[in-house]
Amino acid sequence: MKDRAGHLMIPQDLKMRREPRQQRTLEIIKKVEQATLELLKEGGITQLNTNAIAERSGIDIKSLYRFFPNKESIVYRLGQQWLDAIRSREKAIFEGKSGLIETWSALDDMIDLIEQEFSGYGALWQAMDVIPELHELEAEHEAVQLSNMLVLLRKHGCQWPEKELTELVRYLYRTGDVVKQGCIEQGEACGLMWRAHQKWQCRLLLSAVNTQDSAEFEHELRA
């Protein structure tokens, strides 16, 4: 469900019980978030529980429950922050005047910086797949990404029909997510697999811009 402004509303059972306002409470929330990310990274969502989060945060369980109703609400908040951070930072990249490939590379560099900042991207990504309420959050994010990618390719001259271009950008988005995740899990975010994938993506992007439709695109890729 979305609000009047079109933003996805937080499910009632995942809302924070109290929004932090004072510096002290903000620091507590930060500790809870960091502890949750660390525990997700160490054992995944199935091993995560509120007692462990409270202990790692250095607070008692009652203090935790004053702010969060359950572990899912903490993960939801982290997911929101992560996706919001991506969208806010990529806005300037998409609106820039760089070439197509330079823009694509800048988006990849930005994702790497986000991963370093959250230090738990992979585990959070997996948790988002497991928690049903986070599916809507991810679906909304994907819709924004596909729209931005469509605009980017149009900006650089792609004339494909809308349906075919949407199919291509969905493929680029989803395969990029999967390959990036696999590289991170192996500790090789900039390793051979990712470099090969980057070259393949760049070839697809340039071919899409230089062809009239998917038939010509497929012919060029076979050449």
N, C-alpha and C positions, 0 to 999 in steps of 0.2 A: 504494500500500500504506500502511496506517495502523498505528501502534503500539498498544499495549494501552490507552492512554488515549484512542484514537480520533483522534489527530493524524496528519496526513499526514507520512509519512517522506520525508526528502530522498533522492532517487535517489543511488546509490552513486557514480556518476561526477561528481556535482555537489557532493559534500560537501567542505568545507574540509579541507585536509590537516592543518592545525594550527589549533586555536582560540586566538585571541590572549588572553593573560592579563596581561602586563605593560603598563604605560602606553605604553611606546615602541612595542610591536607594535600596540596598539590605535590609536595615531595613524597608523601605516602603513596599517592596514586602512581607516581613515576616508579617507585620501588616495586609496587605490585606488578606494573606492566613489565618491567625489566625481569623480575623474577619469573613471570609467566613465560616470557620469551625464552629465558634460559632453560626452564623445565621442558618446554616444548621441544627445544633443540636436543635436549638430553634423552627424553623418553617418548616424545610424541603426545598426541591428544589423549590417547587411551590411558596413559600413565599419569596424566595431569589431574590434580584434585586441589580443592581450596585449602585443605590443611597444609599441603606441601607449599602452596603459593604463600600462605601466611608465614610459614616458618622461614622460607627463603627470603621473604620481604623484611623479616625482623619485627613483625607485628602479631598481635593475637588474632585469633579467628573472628572474634566479635567485631574487631575493628575492620576487618576485611568485609564482613557482611553488612556493616553500616553503609558501605558504598556499592558493593556488588551483590546481586542475588545468587549468583552461581559462577562457575568457571567459564561457561559459554559467554556470559556477558563481558568478561574481561577480554576473551579472544575476539569477540565481535568489535569491541572498542579498538583493539589493536589492528584488526582488519580494516576498519574505517580509516584509521590514521594512516596506515600504509597506502591504501588506495588514494586517499586524499592527497598524500604527499606526492605520489606519482603524477596525479592529474595537475596539481598546482605547478610542479616543476616542468612538466612537459609542455605546458601552455606556451611558455616563452620560446621553447624549441620549435614547436609547430608554427608559431607566428614569426619566426626569424626569416632571414633572407638567404640562408645557406642553400646549397644544392640538395638534391634528393638524397644522395648517398651520404653526404655530410650530415644531413638532418637525421637520417636513420642511425648513423653511428653515434650521434649525440644522444639519441634516445637510449641506446644500449648503455652508454657510459653512465647516464643518469640512473638507470636501473641498478647498475653495479654500486653506485654510491648509496642508493636507498638500502641495498642489501647490507652494506657495511654499517650503516646507521642503525638498522633494526637488529642486526646480528642474530637473526632467527627467521629470515625470509623463507627458507625452505620448509621449515617445520610449520610456520604460519600458513604457508601455501597449502600444505597437506591438511592442516586442521580445517581450512576453509572448505575443503572437499568433503570432510566428514560431518560437519555441523550443518544441518539442513537450512537453518536461518541465514547462513552466510552465502548460500547459493544465489539468493536474490541480489545480494551485495556484489558478488562477482559478476553476475549477469548484467547488472546495470553498468559496472565498470567496463565490461567487454563491449557493450553497446557504444559507450563513449569512445573507446579506443578504435573501434571499426569506423565510426563516423570521422574521427580525426585522420585516420589513415586514408579514407576515401578522399577527403578534402586535400590531403597532402599530394596524392597521386594526380588528382585533377589539376592542382596548382602547377604541377610540373608537366602537364600536357597529356595525361592519359585520357583517351577518348572512348574507352570501353563502355558497353552498355552497363547500366547500374547493377543488374543482377549478376553478371559475370565478374565485375570488379569487386562486388561485395563478397563473392565466393573466394576470390583471390586473397583479399585482405583478411578474411576470417582464417584462411589457411596460414597466412604469414603470422598472424597473432597467436594462434593456438600452437603451432609447431614451435614458434619462438619461445613460448612459455615452457613447453615440455623439455626442449633441448637445454634451455638455460637452467632449469631445475636439475636436470641430470648432471650438468657440468658442475653446479654448485655442490651437489651431493658427493661428487668425486673429488671435490677440492680443486677443480680445474676450471674456474669460471672463464678463464681466457685461454684454455687449452686447445688442443688440436680439433676436437669435436666441435667446439663453439666457433673457431676460426673457419672451419669448413662450412658450417651452417651459415655464417655471416656472408661468405662468398656466394653461396647458393641464393640466399635472400636478395643480395645485391643484383645478381643476374636476373632474378625474377622481376625485381622492381624496374630495372632498366628495360627489360623486354616488354613489360606492360606499358611503359611510356612510349616505346618505339614501335608498337604494333597497333593496328586498328581494332582488333577483336581477339577473342580467345583462339580462334582457328589459326590466325596468323601467328599468334603467340606460341601455340604448340608446334607449328611448323619451324619457327625460329629455334625453339629449344631442341628440336631433333637434329637441326643442322650441325 
